[in-house]
Amino acid sequence: MKENYTKKIVCLLAAMTIALCTGCGKKEEAGPPDVQINPPQAEEPADQPSDAALEAQEEEPQKQEAEKDVVISVDGKVLKKAELAANVKNKMKPYKDMIPADKIKELEQGVRKQLLEEFVVKTVLLKEADRKKITATQKDIEMFYDEIKSQLPPDKELSAFLKENNVTRDDIVLGIKIRKLVEKEMGAKAAPTEKEIKNFYKENADKFKTGETVHVRHILVTLDPKDDEKTKAEKREKIENLRKKILEGADFAEVARESSECPSKENGGDLGEIKKDQTVKPFEDAAFGQQVNVVGPVVTTEFGYHVIEVLGKTPESTVPLDEVKDSIALHLEQQKEADIFGRLLEGLRKKADIIYYEN
């Protein structure tokens, strides 16, 4: 808690008064014969506490009592314990039945910390918005509601959504003011230059490389962990016969539709283009190692036995700058916005009078 300087001054005045009075009532002893004893000087009356100090002293217990209900104060705006507790409870509602009992307290502490941080951020930003005379008009509010509506499922009412998420009109107004403040602070500073876009593309070349892909189709005969050796052998024989049938001229897609146990059978076994690390290792090794338009040998994976055919291969390449220019610009703009917002918030926090009344 912040130091109460009024109380310290009152205590200091009281201590000075006691110190001045400690010599009173003592019997004066005679000094040596040749030493002249100066007559005692009249003592200055001890300073009495001022009216303001006395008033502060009287108000202090009341202030301390009021502070018992407060968790945090930001530039005089307070958040009370009861309000914080209610907010924590509302935030916890959706997760109560999903979290083990021994983890609930830990989560509540995290939510509480988050809400305190939100209170600080909202308060300092709103104060700055008010200082800069930033307002939220009725049109702004309606547009904000429309923006939310556009993102809701067709069967979801706006009022129900706002109620479920404890969003009030005041929250909307606050959000609009803060957004306008941030936009005003950023201005054109966030827009990346052509040079910045090109530099990012050059310095992050690996991010714009498309790995090699293969277009594959397969036929699967599944294995069950409970299968005994006899069953495994029978399934192995089945997949080998299907492969032989294709090699003798049967249409791969037709055989897949008739006999494969993978959902891809509906597409004739076609899995489309796959990248590395998208499938289990034995399947990946076989698919990327096979020649195009060749039916490979039977491959065993944790899912079962596969017959694989590679329909095409696309080598690794680099996406042209023109194709990723917009996404790079958006990324850089968001990065700049985050930096600018961070500096703005840091400056406002430093200037704010933030008092935590309890941990």
Secondary structure, DSSP 8 states (H G I E B T S, - for coil): ----HHHHHHHHHHHHHHHHHTTTT-------TTS---------------HHHHHHHHHHHHHHHHHTTEEEEETTEEEEHHHHHHHHHHHHGGGGGGS-HHHHHHHHHHHHHHHHHHHHHHHHHHHHHHHTT----HHHHHHHHHHHHTTS-TT--HHHHHHHTT--HHHHHHHHHHHHHHHHHHTTTTS--HHHHHHHHHHTGGGGEE--EEEEEEEEEE--TT--HHHHHHHHHHHHHHHHHHHTT--HHHHHHHH--SGGGGGTTEEEEEETTSS-HHHHHHHHHS-BT-B---EEETTEEEEEEEEEEE--EE--HHHHHHHHHHHHHHHHHHHHHHHHHHHHHHHS-EEES--
